[in-house]
Amino acid sequence: MWSRDVSMDGSRFVVFVAAIAAMGGLLFGYDTGIISAALLFIGHDLNPHGAELGNLAKQLIASAIVAGALVGCMAAGPISDRIGRRLVVVAAAIVFIVGSITAAAAGSIAVLVLSRLVLGLAIGATSQIVPVYIAELAPAARRGALVVLFQLAIVGGILVSSIVGWLLGASGAWRLMFLLGIVPAIILLVGLFWLPESPRFQSLNGNREAARKTLLRVRSSSAEVDKELDDIEETVHAERSWSELFTPRLRPALIAGMGVAMFSQITGTNAVIYYAPTILKSAGFGENAALLTSLAVGVTIVASTSFGIWAVDRWGRRKLMLRFLPFAALSLLVLGFAFTSGTPHGVMRWLAVGGLLGNEIFNVGSISVAIWLVGSEVFPLGVRGKGMSMVALSHWSFDLLISLTTLSLVSAFGPAGAFWLFGLANLLAFAFVWRLVPETRGRSLESIEADLHSGKFRAG
């Protein structure tokens, strides 16, 4: 069905495909981000006494989507290796619609938690499959920017959720906040009508002609297509089992992919996204000011991710992280300092906002940009779906840990101590990237796989 669009050349068509697929990231960002505003109002409807929810209830509602994502990301890999990348995205879009409607109609905290578990299934699936799908379609020279469109869509979704939260905050219409999630889900579902299957999946399943037809739509010449097909077919006979993924030969890729995913969470950027309004409200900001600051966070992460789209193919994935992570740590040091005397006032209050936004610039603009890109590049074709499942598992496991413990950390150590712990994690992330993450800029997926098999997969 996708072949009916014959007016678009290969260069524009691959951007079109990546942009539609990246709508899964917009859903990802919206549904994870909207809880930040909704938490301020849910208690008045669902709490039996009409009071504000306690920290435990807030953390359960916020983290339910992450728990669902853990299941979704692990299921999506094997399923996508069996039925194809595209059909998994179709299924995820349908689940997004169902989950959004159910969350909006929830009559109790239990039903809301269950609804967000369902949404998490779709988010986990898209986090696993969309980066792989785009990476397997994109030419090597543009793969970085096209895969990072997924991350841009995620932060764009977070920005949209911040705008919606601010606009609907005056009325406290948290149900409408959740229901609006069906809009990008419908756009994704309709857009998938024109999208092809991954040519590497088609080759993996012995359908060279279908793979060639797909590549002809996204490459500049038939000679380029035939050479790429030959390179792909040299890799399609590799072992596809889970056990292969854990062999010493593939361990460097597993460590690099899962490690970047882990550090993208324990460095604290999602803690800020989930709980910024709650933390700022407790620090003396009014509800409206807290929501406006959350909106500023949304604008900041979109801007920094947009820069990252340029940087991953100009500087490289590794160099971008090494340049930015130390400044993320410094920003968190400043943010913590603003809270050392308790609730910040005057200049210290704006120092806190500056540190918060600085962390989002340098963390989201580097390791969050690279997480899905590195994960989609480093694994061999035969186990790429399963390998990306492990990357997504790492991401969501540590996201769950952070979402369940952030407010508790703030209570135990104070805001300053919690932010300084996240700053230390950024420094550890720098050391990890410097030692264990290789540069993949401008290289074909097959050449990266060849280096992995020959023992040349290393940092530098």
Summary of the structure (lengths in Angstrom):
residues: 460
radius of gyration: 21.5
end to end distance: 43.2
largest distance: 69.7
contacts: 1810
relative contact order: 0.14
helix: 80%
strand: 0%
